[in-house]
Amino acid sequence: MVKFYQQRHSYDYSWGTVSYAFLNRYPNPFATHVLSADTIEHRIDPSTGSLHITRLLRKTNSIMRGNDAFILEDVVVDGQSGALVSRTRNITHTRLLKVEEKQTLTIDPLDPGRTLCKNETCIVSNIGYGMNSRIESFSLSRFSENIAKSRKGMLYVLDLAQRKGLFRQRLLMERRVEQQ
């Protein structure tokens, strides 16, 4: 049996700001389980102008201690429409559990200063032995707990960047470009 999880959230920051924070969310104190985030590829699609990024995330594994987990993340940033779509999936321990997540960040149509976030997740276990449903249920409850930590991590990165003036510097650069 497959378990699905979906959640919506909004950030009181512009889409550009949240997208910047999303791409720079590691390291943060709420994601100490993420050991590394390495960019494998990045390119601009010449036909759409969208930025495509593929990253490999290395995380600790709380269930199988000593065996790190590797996650593949594919991100598409469409600056024209104001959408960032991230798809992640584990590439290790897939016989025990497959987790596929899609996270979408879009401009709030009612308030362009806010960003809407939608998480959709699919969890499947193929281990057999009558354990699939238990593993999926356990993983689903853990995943919903971890979404709250992930949100705290995003807010931490947003706050840190704001305190360091990164957004203010970026805004000044954008205004200079507009004036030219």
C-alpha positions, 0 to 999 in steps of 0.5 A, a space after each residue: 500500500 502507498 502512503 501519500 502526504 500533502 501540506 500547504 504553507 505560506 511564507 511572508 517573503 517574496 518568491 525570489 527571497 524564498 527561492 534564494 533561501 530554498 537553494 541555500 537552506 543547508 547547512 542550518 541548525 534544524 537540518 543537522 542530519 544533512 551532511 552535504 549538498 553537492 551540485 551535480 549539474 546546473 544549466 539554463 534551458 535555452 528554450 524556456 530560460 528556466 534554471 535546472 539544478 541537480 544536487 546530491 544530498 547526503 544524510 545520516 540515516 536514523 533507522 540504519 545507523 552507520 549507513 548514510 542515505 543519499 537523496 537526489 534533488 532535481 530543481 527547476 526555477 522558472 523566473 518568468 512565471 515565478 515557480 520553483 519545483 523541487 523533486 527529491 527521491 532517495 537513491 539508497 535503501 530503496 528496497 526498504 523504503 522509497 520516498 518521493 517528494 515534490 515541493 512547489 514554491 509559487 508567488 501568492 496571487 493575492 499578495 505578491 510579497 508572500 510565497 505559497 509552498 506545497 509539499 506532496 510526498 509518496 512513501 512506498 515500502 517493498 520489503 515484504 514479509 507483511 511489514 510494508 504497511 507498518 514501515 510506510 505508516 511509521 515513515 509517514 509520521 516521521 515525515 510529517 514531523 520533519 516537515 515542521 523542522 524543515 520549515 523552521 530551517 527555512 525561516 532560519 535561513 531567511 532570517 539569517 540572510 535578512 540580518 546579513 543584508 543579503 536581500 537588501 543588497 540583492 534588491 539594490 542590484 535589481 533596482 540598479 538594473 531596472 534604472 539602466 
